[in-house]
Amino acid sequence: MGSIVQSFIGECSRVWDLRDRRTDGWFLAESPLTPVLFCVIYLLFVKIWGPKLMANRSPFQLKGLLIVYNSFQIVFNGWMFYRICRLTWFNGYSFVCQPVDYSASEDGLQEVLMGYCFYVSKLIDFLDTVFFILRKKNNQITFLHVFHHFVMVLACFAGFRFMTGGQSAFTPTFNTFVHCVMYFYYLMAAMGPRYQKYLWWKRHLTALQMIQFLCVGLHGMMPFFADCGFPKIYCWYCVFQSIMFFQLFNNFHSKTYRLQDINANNNKMN
């Protein structure tokens, strides 16, 4: 058993040696244990600490805080979307296959910064669940919600430490755009009941997220057919994650909105 553990540790060490050395020393990203620790704390709060904290309390009214938080998310994700596009797709990037720029060039270092910001944004996204718990919106805390936040932190950390930019830039480009739309929806929802009539498009937001996974998965497959030196392991993971999340979001869409349509049709008939 001891030899198996030592072998596993040795293999992890060899993988870690392949990291992008330009990202050494960055706050909250120096060690792979940091995102793991954040994810463990997140799960403990969601499953144990949060429910215990709110067990005998009334829901917190966080309208002002939510307006500020969602506004910040819109601006932050919008800024990342603009910067990533300027550095990549508007700067000669190939949509077919693009290698990672591991140089110390200004554009290369700016791509590293964007990879770091994208990783940090996923840590900030944990607050979505915290606010749900504090407001006792337990129906919003689904397996899909928690699993998605958990996986994205680990995936974005790995992307930042090993292959920021290149072919992997497509994911943060699409994701930051989707998050701008999503947090705009949350902002309107936080502004009170009089805005509820403008929130009819929630099902279309879920559809947009599904389109995101479809496009990311298809784009991630391109280096299989047009090799430019981009790591194939990312492509396999990208395709696997896209299929997994597409299926999870599709199941959510079917259970939530199709059931609503059936109930609405039954009410009309009655």
C-alpha positions as CSV (number, residue, x, y, z in Angstrom):
1,M,0.0,0.0,0.0
2,G,2.8,2.3,0.9
3,S,4.5,1.8,-2.5
4,I,1.3,2.6,-4.3
5,V,0.9,5.9,-2.3
6,Q,4.6,6.8,-3.0
7,S,4.1,6.0,-6.7
8,F,1.0,8.2,-6.8
9,I,2.8,11.1,-5.1
10,G,5.7,10.7,-7.4
11,E,3.4,10.8,-10.5
12,C,1.7,13.9,-9.1
13,S,5.0,15.6,-8.6
14,R,6.1,14.8,-12.2
15,V,2.8,16.3,-13.5
16,W,3.3,19.4,-11.3
17,D,6.7,19.9,-12.8
18,L,5.0,20.5,-16.1
19,R,3.3,23.6,-14.8
20,D,3.7,27.1,-16.4
21,R,6.5,28.6,-14.4
22,R,5.3,32.1,-15.1
23,T,2.4,31.4,-12.8
24,D,4.5,30.5,-9.8
25,G,3.9,32.7,-6.7
26,W,0.4,34.0,-7.7
27,F,-1.9,34.6,-4.8
28,L,-4.4,31.8,-4.1
29,A,-2.8,29.7,-6.9
30,E,0.7,28.8,-5.7
31,S,-0.3,25.3,-4.6
32,P,-3.0,22.9,-5.9
33,L,-4.0,22.4,-2.3
34,T,-5.4,25.9,-2.3
35,P,-8.4,25.3,-4.7
36,V,-8.9,21.9,-3.1
37,L,-9.2,23.5,0.3
38,F,-11.6,26.2,-1.0
39,C,-13.8,23.4,-2.5
40,V,-13.8,21.4,0.7
41,I,-14.8,24.5,2.8
42,Y,-17.5,25.3,0.2
43,L,-18.9,21.8,0.5
44,L,-18.8,21.9,4.3
45,F,-20.6,25.2,4.3
46,V,-23.3,24.0,1.8
47,K,-23.9,20.7,3.5
48,I,-23.2,21.3,7.2
49,W,-22.3,24.8,8.4
50,G,-24.8,26.8,6.3
51,P,-27.9,24.7,7.2
52,K,-26.9,24.7,10.9
53,L,-26.4,28.5,10.8
54,M,-29.8,29.1,9.3
55,A,-31.8,26.3,11.0
56,N,-33.5,28.6,13.6
57,R,-33.1,31.9,11.8
58,S,-35.3,33.8,9.4
59,P,-34.0,34.4,5.9
60,F,-31.6,37.4,5.5
61,Q,-32.8,40.2,3.4
62,L,-29.8,40.9,1.1
63,K,-31.3,43.1,-1.6
64,G,-28.7,45.9,-1.5
65,L,-25.8,43.4,-1.2
66,L,-27.2,41.3,-4.1
67,I,-27.6,44.4,-6.3
68,V,-23.9,45.3,-5.6
69,Y,-22.7,41.8,-6.0
70,N,-24.5,41.1,-9.3
71,S,-23.5,44.5,-10.7
72,F,-19.9,43.7,-9.9
73,Q,-20.1,40.3,-11.6
74,I,-21.5,41.9,-14.7
75,V,-18.7,44.4,-14.9
76,F,-15.9,41.9,-13.9
77,N,-17.1,39.3,-16.5
78,G,-17.7,42.0,-19.1
79,W,-14.1,43.3,-18.6
80,M,-12.7,39.8,-18.9
81,F,-14.7,39.1,-22.0
82,Y,-13.4,42.3,-23.6
83,R,-9.8,41.8,-22.6
84,I,-9.7,38.1,-23.7
85,C,-11.2,39.0,-27.1
86,R,-8.6,41.8,-27.6
87,L,-5.7,39.5,-26.7
88,T,-6.9,36.5,-28.7
89,W,-9.6,36.5,-31.3
90,F,-9.1,40.1,-32.4
91,N,-5.3,39.6,-32.3
92,G,-4.8,36.9,-34.9
93,Y,-5.9,33.8,-33.0
94,S,-7.0,30.8,-35.0
95,F,-10.4,29.3,-34.2
96,V,-9.2,25.9,-35.5
97,C,-6.1,25.3,-33.4
98,Q,-4.0,27.8,-31.4
99,P,-0.9,26.8,-29.4
100,V,-0.2,28.4,-26.0
101,D,2.2,31.3,-25.9
102,Y,4.6,30.4,-23.1
103,S,6.9,33.3,-23.8
104,A,7.5,36.4,-21.7
105,S,6.0,38.6,-24.4
106,E,3.5,41.3,-23.3
107,D,0.6,39.5,-24.9
108,G,1.6,36.2,-23.4
109,L,1.8,37.7,-19.9
110,Q,-1.5,39.4,-20.3
111,E,-3.1,36.1,-21.2
112,V,-1.7,34.7,-18.0
113,L,-3.3,37.6,-16.1
114,M,-6.6,36.8,-17.8
115,G,-6.3,33.1,-16.9
116,Y,-5.7,34.2,-13.3
117,C,-8.7,36.5,-13.2
118,F,-10.9,33.8,-14.7
119,Y,-9.7,31.3,-11.9
120,V,-10.4,33.9,-9.2
121,S,-13.8,34.7,-10.6
122,K,-14.8,31.0,-10.0
123,L,-13.8,31.4,-6.4
124,I,-16.0,34.5,-6.2
125,D,-18.8,32.5,-7.8
126,F,-19.0,30.4,-4.6
127,L,-20.9,33.4,-3.1
128,D,-23.9,32.5,-5.3
129,T,-24.5,29.5,-3.1
130,V,-23.7,31.3,0.2
131,F,-26.4,33.9,-0.6
132,F,-28.9,31.2,-1.5
133,I,-28.3,29.6,1.9
134,L,-28.5,32.9,3.8
135,R,-31.8,33.7,2.1
136,K,-33.0,30.1,2.6
137,K,-33.5,29.6,-1.2
138,N,-32.7,25.9,-0.7
139,N,-34.6,25.0,-3.9
140,Q,-31.8,26.7,-5.9
141,I,-29.1,24.6,-4.3
142,T,-29.3,21.6,-6.6
143,F,-26.7,19.0,-7.3
144,L,-26.1,20.6,-10.6
145,H,-25.5,24.0,-9.0
146,V,-23.0,22.8,-6.4
147,F,-21.2,20.3,-8.7
148,H,-20.8,23.0,-11.4
149,H,-19.2,25.5,-9.0
150,F,-17.0,22.8,-7.5
151,V,-15.6,21.4,-10.8
152,M,-15.1,24.9,-12.4
153,V,-12.7,26.0,-9.6
154,L,-10.5,23.0,-10.0
155,A,-10.6,23.1,-13.8
156,C,-9.8,26.8,-14.0
157,F,-6.9,26.4,-11.6
158,A,-5.5,23.6,-13.7
159,G,-6.0,25.7,-16.9
160,F,-4.3,28.7,-15.3
161,R,-1.3,26.8,-14.0
162,F,-0.6,24.7,-17.1
163,M,-2.1,26.1,-20.3
164,T,-3.4,29.7,-20.1
165,G,-4.3,31.0,-23.5
166,G,-4.1,29.2,-26.8
167,Q,-6.9,26.8,-27.7
168,S,-8.2,27.0,-24.1
169,A,-9.1,30.7,-24.5
170,F,-12.4,29.8,-26.1
171,T,-13.8,28.6,-22.8
172,P,-13.4,31.8,-20.8
173,T,-14.5,33.9,-23.8
174,F,-17.8,32.1,-24.0
175,N,-18.2,31.6,-20.3
176,T,-17.6,35.3,-19.3
177,F,-20.2,36.3,-21.9
178,V,-22.8,33.9,-20.5
179,H,-22.0,35.1,-17.0
180,C,-22.7,38.7,-18.0
181,V,-26.2,37.6,-19.2
182,M,-26.7,35.4,-16.2
183,Y,-25.8,38.0,-13.6
184,F,-27.9,40.6,-15.4
185,Y,-30.8,38.2,-14.8
186,Y,-29.9,37.8,-11.2
187,L,-29.6,41.6,-10.9
188,M,-33.1,42.1,-12.2
189,A,-34.4,39.3,-9.9
190,A,-32.8,41.0,-6.9
191,M,-34.4,44.3,-7.6
192,G,-37.8,43.2,-6.3
193,P,-41.2,41.8,-7.4
194,R,-42.0,44.6,-9.8
195,Y,-39.3,43.3,-12.1
196,Q,-40.6,39.7,-12.1
197,K,-42.6,40.3,-15.3
198,Y,-39.3,40.9,-17.1
199,L,-37.8,37.6,-16.1
200,W,-39.7,35.4,-18.5
201,W,-36.5,34.5,-20.3
202,K,-34.9,32.3,-17.6
203,R,-35.4,29.1,-19.7
204,H,-33.5,30.8,-22.5
205,L,-30.6,31.5,-20.2
206,T,-30.4,27.8,-19.5
207,A,-30.5,27.1,-23.2
208,L,-27.7,29.6,-23.7
209,Q,-25.6,27.7,-21.2
210,M,-26.3,24.4,-23.0
211,I,-25.2,26.1,-26.3
212,Q,-22.0,27.2,-24.5
213,F,-21.1,23.6,-23.6
214,L,-21.9,22.4,-27.1
215,C,-19.7,25.0,-28.7
216,V,-16.8,24.6,-26.2
217,G,-16.9,20.8,-26.8
218,L,-16.8,21.1,-30.5
219,H,-14.1,23.7,-30.4
220,G,-12.1,21.5,-28.0
221,M,-12.1,18.7,-30.6
222,M,-10.4,20.7,-33.3
223,P,-6.8,20.0,-32.4
224,F,-7.6,16.3,-33.0
225,F,-7.9,17.1,-36.7
226,A,-5.5,20.1,-37.0
227,D,-2.6,19.6,-34.8
228,C,-0.8,22.8,-33.7
229,G,1.0,21.4,-30.7
230,F,-1.7,22.2,-28.2
231,P,-1.9,19.5,-25.4
232,K,-4.3,16.8,-26.4
233,I,-5.1,16.0,-22.7
234,Y,-6.9,19.3,-22.5
235,C,-9.0,18.5,-25.5
236,W,-10.1,15.1,-24.1
237,Y,-11.0,16.8,-20.8
238,C,-12.8,19.6,-22.6
239,V,-14.9,17.2,-24.6
240,F,-15.7,15.1,-21.6
241,Q,-16.7,18.1,-19.4
242,S,-18.8,19.6,-22.1
243,I,-20.8,16.4,-22.6
244,M,-21.2,16.0,-18.9
245,F,-22.4,19.5,-18.2
246,F,-24.6,19.6,-21.4
247,Q,-26.4,16.4,-20.2
248,L,-26.8,17.8,-16.6
249,F,-28.2,21.1,-17.8
250,N,-30.4,19.4,-20.3
251,N,-31.9,17.2,-17.6
252,F,-32.5,20.3,-15.5
253,H,-34.1,22.1,-18.4
254,S,-36.4,19.2,-19.1
255,K,-37.5,18.7,-15.5
256,T,-38.0,22.3,-14.8
257,Y,-39.4,23.9,-17.9
258,R,-41.2,21.1,-19.6
259,L,-43.0,20.4,-16.3
260,Q,-44.0,24.0,-16.1
261,D,-45.3,23.8,-19.7
262,I,-47.4,20.7,-18.9
263,N,-48.9,22.4,-15.8
264,A,-49.6,25.6,-17.7
265,N,-51.4,23.6,-20.4
266,N,-53.4,21.7,-17.8
267,N,-54.5,24.9,-16.2
268,K,-55.6,26.3,-19.5
269,M,-57.7,23.2,-20.2
270,N,-59.3,23.4,-16.8
